[in-house]
Amino acid sequence: MSAAASIIHQFGHPGEVVELFEQPIPEPGAGEVVVQMQRSVINPSDLITISGAYRSRIALPFQPGYEGTGVVVACGDGVTYPAVGTQVLPIGLPGSWSTYKLTPAQWCIPVSEGLSLEQAATLYVNPATAWLMLHDRARVQPGMRVVISAGASEIGRMLIRLLNQVGIEPVVTVRRRSSLPRLQGLALETVLFTEAPDFDHALQPGSVDLLLDAVGGEVGMALARCLKPGGHLIHYGLLSGQPLAADLPLQLSGVTFELFVLRHWIHQAEKSSIHALFRTLESLMLAGTVSSNIDSVFQLADIHKAFKRIDDPDRDGKVLLDLM
Ligand SMILES: NC(=O)c1ccc[n+]([C@@H]2O[C@H](COP(=O)([O-])OP(=O)(O)OC[C@H]3O[C@@H](n4cnc5c(N)ncnc54)[C@H](OP(=O)(O)O)[C@@H]3O)[C@@H](O)[C@H]2O)c1
């Protein structure tokens, strides 16, 4: 028996290098399970990996897809949990854009029945990153002045809702006026337009406690210069494609400079901490605090249409794959 899976043999634009092929349904070895995937997410981190940005640590051929949910259909020797039939998030390894994913049982996070497939599929990458940056790294407190770049992104809106929960109304940046409807209903100090001529001077230097930057380049640098001595910069994305200046930590003396990579946290954390994090995220998902807008869902056979939708400027939310 075989089933469809995705793979790349070279790095490049996903529309050009991602191929579908039929692979035998995997057999689990000791300590492994096979997960029949149901919904998987196409995230910026997948596209960046496929582009070759991490080619030094990604071996080819490579089966992409870091986030998704499915049901355990087979357990190898020694696996007592999760049992066959358990809805899980198989995290920690790629291969989620495939009908079946072979994965270590210890990397399967069980999912409560109360979550829809779309909620379960999007419970990991952005919610975990948003929660950990605010509560594990920055330890946000009421009264802090916080700035979020790319505030209308899916993770940007999660960060805003989490901050609103502790009484903080952040400053956010967007590129375009057309992004404003996505910020409706969120409590904000102000919205700054990064394309505006006065953007560089919109915030007073020394007025910001915490900057969460996913843009990098000139935008990230301009915002970083507004941090207070004793302030905190968490850099977690490169949407502009441009890095922050390598000597930025020297330019910003007295500021804590931190690069946040979810993969690093996940692979260093105790399994009990990871499970506790997911129980917190499930509650926040059910309350809508870390939910994602779902733009569209494509069959795996239509994955190239999904990539086109990712690049569509009218896209509003996550693009998912239906593997069922
Ligand atoms: N480090 C980690 O572990 C980690 C984990 C999760 C996410 N991330 C990062 O977080 C970022 C957002 O992820 P997401 O899933 O929320 O993505 P998303 O919803 O697809 O992001 C769309 C947003 O990105 C903004 N954007 C796109 N290109 C841009 C550019 N060139 N300059 C400035 N803004 C741009 C758009 O802003 P406008 O509305 O202004 O057009 C739009 O709001 C990504 O860089 C991702 O890699 C990192």
The ligand as an ORCA input file, in Angstrom:
! r2SCAN-3c Opt
* xyz 0 1
  N      11.333     32.256     15.277
  C      10.324     31.405     15.333
  O      10.441     30.352     15.953
  C       9.044     31.754     14.614
  C       7.875     31.057     14.905
  C       6.690     31.451     14.284
  C       6.705     32.501     13.361
  N       7.884     33.117     13.071
  C       7.946     34.209     12.081
  O       6.897     35.131     12.258
  C       6.642     35.793     11.031
  C       5.139     35.876     10.776
  O       4.611     34.556     10.671
  P       3.021     34.330     10.399
  O       2.789     32.874     10.382
  O       2.253     35.171     11.334
  O       2.924     34.889      8.916
  P       1.770     35.535      8.071
  O       0.512     35.699      8.848
  O       1.730     34.833      6.776
  O       2.401     36.977      7.816
  C       1.771     37.875      6.965
  C       2.211     39.273      7.402
  O       3.567     39.455      7.070
  C       3.768     40.791      6.740
  N       4.825     40.868      5.739
  C       4.963     40.069      4.665
  N       6.063     40.438      3.961
  C       6.600     41.501      4.618
  C       7.710     42.328      4.393
  N       8.504     42.173      3.332
  N       7.952     43.309      5.264
  C       7.150     43.504      6.321
  N       6.066     42.751      6.587
  C       5.801     41.759      5.746
  C       2.459     41.287      6.191
  O       2.372     42.577      6.702
  P       1.369     43.720      6.180
  O       0.075     43.388      6.849
  O       1.956     44.959      6.699
  O       1.319     43.624      4.701
  C       1.415     40.334      6.770
  O       0.709     40.928      7.834
  C       7.421     35.008      9.953
  O       8.606     35.695      9.644
  C       7.764     33.706     10.661
  O       8.940     33.103     10.146
  C       9.041     32.769     13.682
*
